[in-house]
Amino acid sequence: MESLIALEREAQKHQHDVEKVIASGASIVERFYAGSNIFLTGGSGFIGKHLIEKLFRCCNVNKIYLLLRSKKGKNVQQRIDQILKDPVFDSLHKHKPDFVLNIIPIEGDMNNAELGIRDLDRNIITEQVNIIFHAAANVNFNENVKSATLINVRGIREIVRLAKCCKQLRSIVHVSTAYTHATKSRVRQAIKEQFYECPVPPKAIIEMAETIEQNKLEIMMQPLKEDYANTYTFTKAVAEEVVRTEAQGLPICIVRPSVVISSYREPLPGCVDAWNLNSPSGILLGISVGVIHTLRSISDIVLSIVPVDIVINAILAAAWDNTKRPNNENIKIFNVTGNRNPLQWGYASNVVERSRDLVSSRAIWYCFMVQTPYKILNVLLFWLLHFIPAFFVDIALTLIGKRPLLIKVYKKIYKLASVFEYFLRNEWKFHDDNTLNLYLNLSNIDRDIFNCDMATIDNTEMTRIWAYGVRKYIIKDCNVNNADQVARKQFWLKILTYFIFFLYVYAFHKIIMTSYSIITKFV
């Protein structure tokens, strides 16, 4: 734990050093962004918030026009105020408090045609915006095709059409995913930084999403998306086809990050938000608080995870690189993955299990996990280690007048684990030559400020920082002075775990012997 606290102090010192470099004008990438007006979609999401932070901290942009919709009774300005309370902005609030005045809300909705933007706001964008970052997406893996298409496919089409009207446009970045073409038929094969055959013409699926009833459209698309992991990757594949066919002549590129986790260094090690509960960060949290004890996975599968600050740096560098393409030819794609620094899932989970100093005082049970590639065994273990104990805990809660909750929690965990099984049991070889060349084309100064090379990352350290981040930023456990107390609690929970295991063995023995005596009695 002390080493991670030291990393935080080191990161803060590095930020001060970067500020001096930025002030000197020595960064070529910073000079590209200085004074620019940015249009950003997806600014309320995990990547979007980190992008805003880095743009103001290191790029000296003029304004960020942020596409937002009113939501849950809050107007767009109230939502910006809420977004800026995120810990990712703490350093900016301290050192550049006026940055909040340069975030301008643009009321709209990715669900709507023409992004739901009013004419006045559209005129502001087309007259003033220099750079567009399109990071908005419907990332729900189980979303229906209709909703996912309207946001993920029609959304990028509307961005491209808007970009063509921008009079001072210099660059556009479309944020996709490395798993867009990581289909079932390509398991263990290469995923290159290129366009692939589209499963359905974008124009056709947009028209169907706009006119056909949801259930009927779902049935029609089922054969077409059969090879894809989920609706998200299917619609993002079609979205890339929109870029290929409709964005020719624009200074545009595609950045494909793989699984995005907490920050490695910037703005502080481990930065992550509650949204990440519905991602592998949620699984990691479950392991580190003694909630998840079994998972269906293959331990030697390479899990391509990337810290969010590496992704942000790749996005920012890619936008700069766009201006180097003559006549905006040959749209570039950048895979941002762990290709040259592979991390096996089994190794990552073992690092977490061995990091007893990172166990939270709020852990409800002894932290351990059993992994198996077999579905039947995983279901059995899920019942023995999750549902049965949860049943008795919920009975106890009911008896003392409290609301039962563990069964409900484990149903959500089972659903989450099932969603990510596909990625924990399969792997692909993500080529990243473009991303490597992007990094190598940066000056030495910019390689430090905008590091997008996963080969520079220490995987053990990254995994520990990830575990630290979910503890600090998701469950808000910042107490670093109770290690002895936590260790004692884990010791007694371990003894109790062994005792319960003995009871399970005894119960199974009795069941088997009783069954055997009954069978032999009638034979």
N, C-alpha and C positions, 0 to 999 in steps of 0.2 A: 504493500500500500504506500509506503514512504517513497518508493521509487516513482510511483505515479504522481504523487504530489510534487515531487521534484520535476517531473516532466511538465507539469502545469506551469511551474515557475520558469522553466526553460523556454516554454512556448511564449510566455508573456515577454520575456527578454528578447526573444527573436522578433516579436512584433515591433518592439521599439527600434530594433536594428533595421527592420524593413521600412519603417516610417522614415528613417533618415535617408535610405536609398531612394525611396519614392520622392522625397523632397528634393533630392539632388538632380532628379530628371534622368537618372541613369538607366531606368527600365524602359525598354522599347515597347513592351506590351502596355505599360501604364500610359505612355505617350499616345498610343493608339486610342485608348479610352478617355483620356483627359478631356473634360468639357462636353462629352457626348451625352445625348439623350437616349434613354433605353426604354423599350417597351417590353414588358415581361408578363407572361402568363404563368400560372402555377405558383405565384409568389407566396401563397399561404401554405404550400407544401414543404416537405423536408428539404429538397434540393433548392426550391425557390428561396426560402429564407436564408440559406447559406450563400446563395448567389447574391442576394441583396447585400448581405453583410460584407462579402469580399469586394464587391463593386465599390462600395463607399469607403472601405478601409484601405484598399490598395490601388484603386483605379481612378480616383478623383473624377468620377462621372458628375455630370451636371444635375440631371434629374432622372428618376425612374418612374415611368408611367406604368402603373400596376393594374392589370385587369382583375376586377373582383365583382362578385355579385352580393347583394344583400342576403343575409342568411340568419336564421334563427332569431329574428327580431332585431338584428343589428344592421345598420346601414354600412356602406363601404368604408366610410371614415372610421366608424367605430371598430370595424374589423381590422383596419390597419393598426389602430391603437392597440388592439388585442394581440395582433401578430408581433408587434414591436416589444411586447413584454417578454418574449421568449428569451431565455438566457443567452442564446447565440448573439444577441445584440448588446449584451452587458458592456463589453469593451468599447463599442461604438458610442453608447450613451455617455460613457465616462470621458472619452477622448475627442469625440466629434458629435456633440449633442445636437448640433443643428442639422444633422443628416435627415432627421424626421421631417423637416420642412421641404425636403426635396423628393419625397415620395408622393406622387400625385395619383389619387385613385381614378381609374377609368371604369365606370359602372358598365358591366356587361355580363355575359353568360356564355360559356363555351357550348352550352346545350342549344343555343339559338343560332339561327342563320345570321350571317354577318357579325357573329360574336355578340349580338344584342347591343352593339355600341351605338349611341346616339350620333347624329350627324355632326354636332359641334365637337364632340370628343374625337370622332373619326378625322375631322379636319385638323385637329391639333396633332394627331399621330402622323398623318401624311405630310404635314408641313415641317415637323420638328424632329421626328425620331430618326436616329442614325443606326441603331443596332436593335435587333429583335431576338429575344430568347423565348422560345416556345417550350415551356416545361410542364404545361398543364396536361393532365391525362386522367382518364378514369382507370385507376389501377386495381379495381376490384376484380380478382381472378374469376369470381363467379357471377359477374354482371351479365345481364341479358344482352344479346347481340345488338338490339335496337339502341339502347342507351349508350353502350360502348362505342358504337359506330358514329353516333351523332357527335360525341365529344372527341374521340380519338382520330376518326377519319375525316368527317366533315370539318372538324375543328382546324386541322392543319390545312385543309383546302382554303378555309376562310383566312387563315394567317397568310398563306401564299398570295391570295388575291389582294389582301390589304397591303402586303409588302410591295406589290407591283405598283401601288399608288403612292408609295413614299418617295418624296422628292430628294431627300438627303440620305437615303439608305446606303450603308456601307457593308453590313454583314447581318446574316441570320443564322441561328443555330436551332435545329430541331432536336430535342432530346427524345431519343427512342429507348430501346433496351437491347442488350446483347442477346437476350433470349427470343427476340423477334422471330428468328429463323432457326432456333434450337428446337427443331421438331422431333417427333418420335422416330421418323425415318432417318434422321441425321445424328442419332445418338452415337457418341464416340467419334464423330467425323468433324472435319474442319468447318468452322463458321468464319468466313472471310469478310473482309471490309469491302463488301460489294453489294449491289442490289441483287435480289433473288426473284424468282418467278412469283408473281402475286397470286394468291388463291382465288381472288375474285376481283373484277374491275372496280376501282373505287367509285366511279360514277354510278355503276349499277347498284352497289350495296348502299350508297347514300340515298339514292332514289327509293330503294325498297325500305330503308329505315324510316324515311319520311312518310311513306304511304301505306305500308303493310302493317297489320296488327302484330303485336309483339310475339305471341305464341306461334303464329303462322310463320313468321320470319325465323324464329328459332329452329323450327323443323326444317325449313328450307336450307339453312346454313349449316346444319349438323354434319352432313357429309363433307362439306368444304373445310370445316374447322377440326375434323377428326384427327388430323396429324399434329395439331397444335396443342400445347400444354393447357391452355385456357383461353377464354374470350379476350383477355388483355393482350396476350402475345399475337393472337389472330388479327385483331383490329390494328395493332401497331405495325404488323407486317403490311397490311393494306395501306396504312398511313405513309409508309416509306415509298410505296408506289406512287402516291400523290406527289411526293417530293420529286421523284424521278421524272414523272410525266408532265407536271404542271409548273415546276420551279426552274426549268431550264432558263439560263440567262440571268438568274438571280445569284447574288453572292451568298450561297447557302451551303451548309454542311449538316451532317447527321452525327450526333454523338450517342453511342450506345453503351451506357454503363451496365455492368452486370448487377449483382446483389449489392445494394448500397447500405453501408453500415455507418456507425458513428465516426466522428472525425478522428484522424490520426494525430494532427497537431493544431489545426486551425478551426476556429479561433482559439479553442482550448482542446486538449485531448479528451475524447469521449463524448463530445456534444452529440446529443440525440434527442428526439422528442417523442411524445406519447403516441404519435401516429405510427411509429415503428413497432408498436405492440403487435400489429397485424403483419409482421414480417419475421425473418429469422431472429431479429432482435428480441421479439416476444418469446420465441423458443428459448433463447439464451437466458432471458430473465427468468423464465419458468424453471430452468435448471438451477440457476444460482440462488433461488429462494426456496428450493426444496419442494416445488409444486410438480414439475415434470420429472418422471423417473424412467420412462421408457419411450423409445422413438424408433420408428421403422426407417432404417437408413443403412447405407453401406459405408463402413468406416474409411475405406481407402478411396472413396469417391472424391474427386477434386471439386471443392465448393468455391466458385469464383466470386469472392467478396471483395469490395472496394470501399475504402473510407470515403466519406462524402467530400472531404476537402480535396482529395485527388480528383474526384469527378468534377468538382467546381473548377479546379485549375485547368482541367482538360477542356471544359466548355469555354472558358475565357480565352485560352490559347487558340482554340479552334476558330473562334470568331475573328481573332487577329489574323490567323493563317488564311482565312477566306480571301483577304484582300490581296494575297500574293498569287492568286490564280488568274492567268491572262484571260480576259473576256469571260470570266466566270464559267469556264468550261470544266467538265469532269467533276461533278459533285463528289466531294470526299466524304467517306464514312470512317469514323474513329471508334473502334472497339476499346472500351476502357474496362479491362478485366485483369484477373490475376494470372494471365497466361504465362508470363515469364517469371512468376514468383508463385507457383502453385501451392495451395493449402488444402490438405486433405481434411475432410470433415471430422474424421476420427481424431486426428491430431488436435484440431481446434477444440473439440469437446473435452479431450483429455487435459488440455491446458486449463480450461475452465474448472474442471473437477479438481485439479491439483492446486488451483489458486484459492486455497482456503482463507487467505487473508482478505479476499474480496467478498466472502460470504456476508450477506446482510444480517443485521440483528433481527430483521423482520422475517427471516426465513422461517417457514412454518414446519419444516421437517428436515431431516438429514439430507444433505445434498449429494445425490448420486444418480447415475443414469445407466440403464441397460439398453444397448442398441442391438437390433436384429434386422436382417433383411427379409425375414419371413412374416407374411401377413397374419397367418393364424396365430403364431407365437406372440406377435405384437399385440393382437387383440386380447389374448389371454393375459399377457402381462399388464395391459392397460386396465383390465378389470381387477386384477390382483393388487396392483400398485396404485391405482387411481380411484376407480369407481367404488370398490368395496370399502376402502377406508373412508372415502368421502361420504358414503351412505351412513356409516356409523357416526361420523362427525356431525352430519346434518341432523341426525336423530338427537344427538346431544344438544345441539343448538336449539332445536325445537323444544326440548324439555326445559331448558332454562329461559325460554321466552324470546329467543332471538331468531332472526330470519335465516333459514337454511340457504346456503349459497354454493357449497363446494361441488355438488352434482352439476349445477348449472355452469360453474367455472370449467369443470372437466369436459363437459359437452363442447364448449367453445374451443378448448385446447385440442380436443380430438379433431374438430373441424379444421382448425389451423394447421395441425400436424399433417392431416390428410392432404391439404392444399399444397404443402411444401414437399410432400413425399417424392413427387416427380423430380424435383431438383436435388434431393438427397440420395436418390437412387440412380441417377443418370448424370453423365458428364459429356462435355463437348470441348473441342480444341478451338479456342477463340484466337484467331490471328489478330495481331495488333501492330503490324508494321507501320501503318499510318500514324498511330499514336506514338510509337517509338520515334519516328522521324520528326513528328511534331515537337517532341521533347528535345531532340538533338538539334533542331533548328533554332531553339531558344538560346539567347545569350546566357553566359554563366550566371549573371545576376538574375535573369528571369527564370532560369531553372530552379533557383532557390525560392523565388517568390511564387512561381506558378508551377511547382513540381507536379507533374502528371505521370511520373514513371513508377509503376508498382514495384519494379525491381529494387527500388531504394528502401522498401518497407521491410521491417523485421516482423515476420508473421507472428512469432510468440508475443512480442510486445504489442502488436496490433490487436491480437485476441484478448490480451489482458486489459488493454485500454477499452476495448469494446465492452467487456464485462463490467469494468469500472463505470463506464458511461451509462449503461442501462440501470445500474444501481443508483448513481448520483442524479441523473436527469429524469428518469422515468418514475422511480419510486421515492425519489427525493431523500435518499439515505446518504447524508454527507458526513456522518459521524466516523472519524478515523481513530478515535481514542478508546474504543470498546472491544479491541481485538481479543483480549483474554476472556471477556464475558461471552463473546460470540463462540470462541473455541470451546468453552465449557458447555454451552448450550448444544453445540453440534456433537460433542462427545456423548452426552446423555441421550440425545436423539438417535445417535448411532447405536447405542446399547438397546434402546427401545425398538429400533428397526430390526436388529438381530432377534430380539425376543418375539416380535410379530412374525418374522420369517420362520422361527421355530414352531409357532402356533400353526402357521400355514402347513408346514411339513407334517406336523402331528395330525391336523385335520384331514389332510389328503391320505395319510396312512390309515386313519380310522375308516375313512370312506372306502378305501380300496379293500381293507380287510373285511369290513362289513359286507361289501358287495360280493366278495369272494365266498364268504360263508353262506350267504343267501343262495348263490349260484350252485355251490357244491351240495347244498341241502336238497335242491330240487333235481339235481342231475342223478 
